[in-house]
Amino acid sequence: MKRRRLLYKQPLPAAPSSDELGQVRTLVRDKWVASYLAEHGRGGQDARAAAKREFTSAANKRQMLSSMLESGQVPPRLHAAATRLIMAWTSETPLRGPHEVEEDVMSSYRGSGTMFRYSGSWSRVDDAAMSAVLVAKGHNGISEVCSRLKCHPYVQGLWDEFSAFRQQLVSSTPITRWTAAMELHVEASLAANPPIPSVHIHFMFDAIGKTISFRNEPGLKFRNSQPYRSLAAPVARGRACKRAYDQGHFYLTPLKTGAILHATNAPPFKSYAVSPEWITSMWQGDKLSPESAKELYLKCKKHVKQYCDNVTSQVQMTQQSNLQERQAAAQAALLRMHRPRVYLEPVEQEFLPQFQVDAFRRRFLVLDGPTKLGKTIFASSLAGPEHTLELNCASSMEPNLRDFNNDVHRAIVFDEASCAMVLRHKKLFQGGVQPLELASSNTNCYSYKVWVYGTMMIVTSNTWTAELHELSPEDASWLRSNSVACLRRKISSLSRTRRAEKQREANMGLNPRQVFVLLAIYVLTGDPAVALEYISAKAARERMEEADAEDKKRYVEELYLKTSLEDIASLQDPSGSRQGIYKTAQRWIARRRTRNFVCNMNAIGVAPSSEQVAEEYRKQSASSVPTTDARGLRAWSSRFRRSFAFRLGKMKAAKPVEDVCAKAVLFWRHAAWLERSSAKQPVYINIDETALAYSFHAAEVAGPELPREPDRVELPQVQAKQLSKVVKVRTLVRDKWVASYLAEHGRGGQDARAAAKREFTSAANKRQMLSSMLESGQVPPRLHAAATRLIMAWTSETPLRGPHEVEEDVMSSYRGSGTMFRYSGSWSRVDDAAMSAVLVAKGHNGISEVCSRLKCHPYVQGLWDEFSAFRQQLVSSTPITRWTAAMELHVEASLAANPPIPSVHIHFMFDAIGKTISFRNEPGLKFRNSQPYRSLAAPVARGRACKRAYDQGHFYLTPLKTGAILHATNAPPFKSYAVSPEWITSMWQGDKLSPESAKELYLKCKKHVKQYCDNVTSQVQMTQQSNLQERQAAAQAALLRMHRPRVYLEPVEQEFLPQFQVDAFRRRFLVLDGPTKLGKTIFASSLAGPEHTLELNCASSMEPNLRDFNNDVHRAIVFDEASCAMVLRHKKLFQGGVQPLELASSNTNCYSYKVWVYGTMMIVTSNTWTAELHELSPEDASWLRSNSVHVYCTQKLYC
């Protein structure tokens, strides 16, 4: 009674309690879960737990509660709570972009701080003028639209309404810091059709050290829109909360891209310190413009120059990248307008053939004539526009070759180059094997080297002929002698070779003597088949493509008809003028007939001995074998076998060995009885293979002893009860398969059985055999379940792997918060002859071309559509929040196939932070009957590190990856998550990214852009330099084999070289003077050897660059095309004294360096030394004559 009185004394609640709301929610949830399980045909505790999780985001729970309320399934005392819950569940649908991840709804909250996002149908601002701006300008019109929205009446009213709502929330909770921001939802605005401005509101709040609690109150809604946890909401624990909340407040800075209105009681830089990494992270996600990022870096005041320089570098590099794309597009458009070049005989017959053979020097091409004739386009067409470097030399005496890349460029076009520029760079235009130094100066601090060996040098000019007439006779002579016209002798030799090749091709690959041998064979045998066989044998020996049989027969008949009777008669005369050809033809015919004898004997099961073959050859050729001893016979037999591709071996018995043995024993027993009982010697006619295999003298009474098959060893049987049921079924199938395999191949024995068991592992028909055994009752009933399970296991596709790839783990089931699957199988191969041909021809260099073709391939498109439907099914049936799918070319497997064939595989990365994704051996996990395998790039992490690890997994499938074909994701990088530049470096290191793609991603990453991009550039340059050095070494080795002995020059041998055999304070240098093309430079390098000679290009320099000189290696220095003035400028250098010398001197000497050249040969090669000597003062000329050994060359300096 007392309890009842106390109960009635309590006041009635004004609103439903949280317990009543919970009871109603439980009622609805239980009914929803029951209907969900019945609909999907599932049961069990795990399925029920999964259904409860699905209920949280179910769209039809409000309708279900309304129907329960109408049908009386809710008790009357819970009607008020049910009505309130219906209102709570009647929320606006939040606004999202096409690539945005679904956020968590915040129907209640308990914590110390977070960030809410509000949006709904009220977010759209209907304004035709702003929509027109978005249509016309796209992303470039965002700032203009935001400035208009600030003054828009509807937006102002919306902001005032939210300000009142925010004040109410702050006043009713212990919130200490808050920041509110209205922003343009850029993705949703541009994704609409037509684009329409849409806003959303962020609300960041925190109370450090206190608990903020919202318990499912309707007052948490703004305009009937529930708050969602923003993707930028800070997540932290303990001490890290304060900095995380600071970053959350800073995220809503008014300088942010798309910011419209802003209010806060915690201004940045004053109420909390800002980290520059926060600014970089927002700039990376395109939340800040470069100008806004610089402004915030200045306010941050930490490493200002470093961060601002990074912004400047990123902007400049991005502009340069965009410019290169536009240039490539313009060049591609003009390339389609190119027309075929005309035939110019000097170019085709004299200039281009130079590059088909190794040469010490080559001539350059000059295209001279009036303007608008297409000289430059013609020049670029010789190697192709993509392999041609075009330089503007109209106003320059120093061509800039810093952009020259020997791996790419096959030609250099010097447009409007002058004769003076060519004479200034003689060695450059001769294209020698030595690297050349350009941009020389007094200090040579900005000089650089290029290697142009094998590169076409082409000059286009309008005034070349006029300039040539104004030059001195020596210079004009050098230009003419290095022109294309001087190649007549070489071209005649090439023409003769080409004519001989054409004639040989017309003669079915036969040389003139072989043509007469062919005719003699045809005349002597009268059989065209024999002549055709001779042609085939010679074509195979010369590795030429064999012609059609009809063409060969027609050629033989025409050859016979057009040959005169006198020639035919001479071919039949053993002692005539063509007796050599007659003997060759006879020997070939005899060898062919002997070959036929061996083939006929083999056909009846007999392998004749070497003596029998030699005897047959003697009969056919009417001559003896070159030698009759055993060693000579073996050598002759070996040559005979090689000529017809025969081999030694044992004949396989045509009949059972036991029958042959019994027959031989019976025959020879009868023969022995005849010899004993008859007075005459018996003669055996028509003896078969048994007589040849078993002679009378070898046959015994018991018959010959035959090789016996080894006894079969019975392996111990394993006890059946020790094996599992699956192993028992597998053993049943294996035994039956092995028995059928041995019977089919007619084999037996322990080794054959073991080999068959190994074959069974990869047998393709074992699943069909087990199915037939199951249907025919050959499997015991107690093993039916195991057999069915084994059939399912054998039904799975074998994954595709490269030859060096590690085996991955099969994912028949999975439980966790995220991973990466890889799918592949027999369906991975794309049969396309054109793409296979590209892989065969280009290898790794053809990957990008194959991938671009695969994107448009109908089979690949259908495969991708099928996987997209499969992926949607997986995502919809699990709590997956973020996913990325990528189809890629499996590079290793594609190139490892023989022949190479394009093969694809599919990666699928998914995660759900804070939730558990579970796949329990479901058949629905297979795609095209292929089980997923855990990708080798699958992220592995625990705890806090999961989020960044999963981010890296999504980024790994970037569409810029090498081999990428098709890509889809709901978590785009840089926007939905921050990217670390180390991820890019890791992928580039594993050759998953090209240098260009790595640079593009570094630009998007926006962290230390210059350092990372410079690192890519340095790596590429050093790799090219390493490859270039290998090619240089190969070219020098090839030319070294072409070196010929130098001639004897008395001044060199008697005056110059003996100086270096004794110590001396000073030595004279050698001058090799004379016209071009005499081999002066090669002679000079031969004095100490090419590997011990440093060759310098001094044609355009007064300061030789000796920074590469190494006194431990170099024994000589060749100053090619050095002038008298340069030698006089460096007297002590050319005297080779014992004191170190300082070079590259200037007023400051900050770039000067020292060399020690004592004991080093100084050699000058020149075409104009004598002429220059006459123009000098008597004192200078006298010094040069006294300190040099001058040799004027008039003939070639090699034997």
Beta strands, then each sheet from edge to edge (+ up, - down):
strand 1: 109-111
strand 2: 113-118
strand 3: 177-184
strand 4: 199-206
strand 5: 212-214
strand 6: 228-229
strand 7: 259-264
strand 8: 365-368
strand 9: 388-392
strand 10: 411-415
strand 11: 436-438
strand 12: 448-450
strand 13: 456-461
strand 14: 814-816
strand 15: 818-823
strand 16: 882-889
strand 17: 904-911
strand 18: 917-919
strand 19: 933-934
strand 20: 964-969
strand 21: 1069-1073
strand 22: 1093-1097
strand 23: 1116-1120
strand 24: 1141-1143
strand 25: 1153-1155
strand 26: 1161-1166
strand 27: 1188-1192
sheet 1: 1+ 5-
sheet 2: 6+ 2- 4+ 3- 7+
sheet 3: 8+ 13+ 10+ 9+
sheet 4: 11+ 12-
sheet 5: 14+ 18-
sheet 6: 19+ 15- 17+ 16- 20+
sheet 7: 22+ 23+ 26+ 21+ 27+
sheet 8: 24+ 25-
end
